[in-house]
Amino acid sequence: MEYLKIFNEEKEPIGIASREEVHKKGYWHETFQCWFISKCKDKWFVLLQIRSSNKKDYPNLIDITAAGHIMADEAVVDGVREIQEELGINVKFNELISLGMIDYSVKHKNLIDNELANVFLYKSNHTFDDFTLQKEEVSGIVRIEFSSFYEFCTGMQEEVRIQGFVFNQKHDRVHINRIAKKHEFVPHERSYYETIARRIKEKIEEENEGR
């Protein structure tokens, strides 16, 4: 059984609880999130995962590049294991750019998810062929031109073009190049998507200015 540190509304630690109890009672707990970006021919892209069809929550939907819970005996730095486990990409913690902590709340069926999300950005030079997916968790990787993703997250655009690959039911790798609509994305809060998009945009602008 997995155990997580739990926190009160003031983000003060108040103990430890099982993952099941955390999501049943809605305790605040820490998570790790990492968003990959890459640059190709002067254009920035954000890379996202397609959740496995085996996932209990939000199967087959497009989501954060890599994310997971920080266990009770772990620190934030240990969250990088999620990247290796889910994507097969070896990333060191000091290669990540902090986007800060974001309070994140969502209710889905019987799940109450109150997260203190430690959010990071990773500038990736990897090709799609470099990804070795944990297929119980992730079925594909796609990229979206960041300018379109930003407009999508801030409500200026209702759909985006995704390019990448997905493993089908026969475990064949299939190329993707198509339009994706809102219902194909994990329904994170609108404010969450807006905050993420703006913080990534700030880092990209800093990178473009050579800071």
C-alpha positions in Angstrom: 0.0 0.0 0.0 1.2 3.5 -0.9 1.4 6.2 1.8 1.4 9.9 1.3 2.2 12.9 3.5 -1.0 14.9 4.1 -1.4 18.7 4.7 -4.0 21.1 6.0 -5.3 24.1 4.1 -2.3 26.2 5.3 0.0 23.6 3.6 1.2 22.5 7.0 2.0 18.7 7.4 -0.5 16.9 9.6 0.5 13.3 9.2 0.5 10.3 6.8 -2.4 8.5 5.1 -2.8 5.8 2.5 -3.3 6.9 -1.1 -6.8 5.4 -1.0 -7.8 7.4 2.1 -6.2 10.6 0.7 -8.4 10.5 -2.3 -11.5 9.3 -0.4 -11.3 12.1 2.3 -9.8 14.8 0.1 -6.6 15.4 2.1 -4.1 17.8 0.5 -1.0 15.9 -0.7 2.1 16.6 -2.8 2.6 15.6 -6.4 5.3 15.9 -9.0 4.5 17.2 -12.5 6.9 17.7 -15.4 6.0 19.3 -18.7 8.4 18.7 -21.6 9.0 21.4 -24.2 11.2 21.1 -27.3 12.4 23.4 -30.1 12.3 22.6 -33.8 13.1 25.0 -36.6 12.6 28.1 -34.4 9.2 26.8 -33.1 8.5 25.6 -29.6 6.4 22.6 -28.9 4.9 21.1 -25.7 5.0 17.3 -25.5 2.1 15.4 -23.8 1.3 11.8 -22.9 -1.7 9.8 -23.9 -2.9 7.9 -20.9 -3.2 4.1 -21.2 -6.5 2.5 -21.9 -5.9 0.5 -18.8 -6.0 3.5 -16.5 -8.8 3.7 -14.0 -9.2 7.4 -14.3 -9.2 9.3 -17.7 -8.1 6.4 -19.9 -6.9 7.4 -23.4 -7.0 11.1 -22.7 -4.1 13.5 -23.3 -2.3 14.7 -20.2 0.8 16.2 -18.5 4.1 14.7 -20.0 4.9 12.9 -16.7 3.3 13.1 -13.2 2.9 11.2 -10.0 2.5 11.2 -6.3 5.4 12.0 -3.9 5.4 9.1 -1.4 5.6 9.7 2.4 9.3 8.8 2.5 10.2 10.9 -0.5 11.2 14.5 -1.2 10.3 16.5 -4.3 13.6 15.7 -5.9 12.6 12.0 -5.9 9.8 12.8 -8.3 12.1 12.6 -11.3 11.6 8.8 -11.1 8.2 9.3 -12.7 9.9 10.5 -15.9 12.1 7.4 -16.1 9.3 5.0 -15.1 6.6 6.4 -17.4 8.7 7.6 -20.4 12.0 5.8 -20.2 13.8 9.1 -20.3 16.6 9.7 -17.8 16.4 13.2 -16.4 18.4 14.7 -13.5 16.6 17.0 -11.1 19.0 19.8 -11.7 18.0 19.8 -15.4 14.5 20.8 -14.5 13.2 24.4 -14.4 10.8 25.1 -11.5 7.4 26.5 -12.4 6.5 26.7 -8.7 3.7 25.0 -6.7 0.1 25.0 -7.9 -2.9 24.1 -5.8 -5.0 21.8 -7.8 -8.4 20.4 -6.9 -10.7 18.1 -8.8 -13.6 15.7 -8.1 -14.1 12.7 -10.3 -16.6 10.0 -9.5 -15.7 9.0 -5.9 -12.2 10.6 -6.0 -11.5 13.9 -4.3 -8.0 15.0 -5.5 -6.5 18.0 -3.6 -2.9 18.3 -4.8 0.0 20.6 -3.9 1.6 20.1 -7.3 5.3 20.8 -7.6 5.5 21.7 -11.3 8.6 21.6 -13.5 9.6 22.2 -17.1 12.2 20.2 -19.0 13.7 21.3 -22.3 14.0 18.1 -24.3 16.2 17.3 -27.2 14.7 13.8 -27.5 13.1 12.4 -30.6 9.9 10.3 -30.4 12.1 7.2 -30.9 13.9 7.9 -27.6 10.7 7.2 -25.5 10.2 3.8 -24.0 6.8 3.9 -22.5 5.4 2.1 -19.5 2.4 0.8 -21.3 0.3 0.2 -18.2 0.4 3.9 -17.7 1.1 5.6 -21.1 0.1 4.6 -24.6 1.6 7.4 -26.6 3.4 10.7 -26.9 2.3 13.7 -28.9 3.5 17.3 -29.5 1.6 20.5 -30.0 3.0 23.8 -31.2 3.2 25.9 -28.1 1.5 29.0 -29.6 -1.5 26.8 -30.3 -1.4 25.1 -26.9 -1.3 28.5 -25.2 -4.4 29.7 -27.1 -6.1 26.4 -26.3 -5.4 26.7 -22.6 -6.5 30.3 -22.4 -9.8 29.7 -24.2 -8.9 31.4 -27.5 -8.9 28.1 -29.4 -11.2 25.1 -29.2 -8.9 22.5 -30.9 -5.2 21.8 -31.6 -3.1 19.7 -34.0 -1.3 16.8 -32.3 1.6 14.9 -33.8 3.3 11.9 -32.5 2.6 8.2 -31.9 0.3 5.8 -30.0 0.4 2.1 -29.4 -2.9 0.5 -30.4 -4.7 -2.5 -28.9 -2.4 -4.8 -30.9 0.7 -3.0 -29.5 1.6 -1.7 -32.9 3.0 1.8 -32.9 0.8 4.1 -35.0 1.7 7.6 -36.2 -0.6 10.5 -35.2 -1.1 13.8 -37.1 -4.6 15.1 -36.5 -6.8 17.6 -34.8 -7.7 17.0 -31.1 -10.6 18.6 -29.3 -11.1 19.6 -25.6 -12.9 16.3 -24.7 -9.7 14.4 -25.6 -7.7 16.1 -22.8 -7.8 15.3 -19.1 -10.4 17.8 -17.6 -8.0 19.7 -15.3 -9.4 23.0 -14.1 -9.4 25.8 -16.6 -7.4 28.0 -14.2 -4.8 25.2 -13.9 -4.3 25.0 -17.7 -4.2 28.8 -17.9 -1.6 29.1 -15.1 0.6 26.3 -16.7 0.4 27.9 -20.2 1.4 31.3 -18.9 4.3 30.0 -16.8 5.7 28.0 -19.7 5.3 31.0 -21.9 7.4 33.1 -19.5 10.2 30.6 -19.5 10.1 30.3 -23.3 10.4 34.1 -23.7 13.3 34.1 -21.3 15.0 31.4 -23.4 14.4 33.3 -26.6 15.9 36.4 -25.0 18.9 34.4 -24.0 18.4 34.9 -20.3 
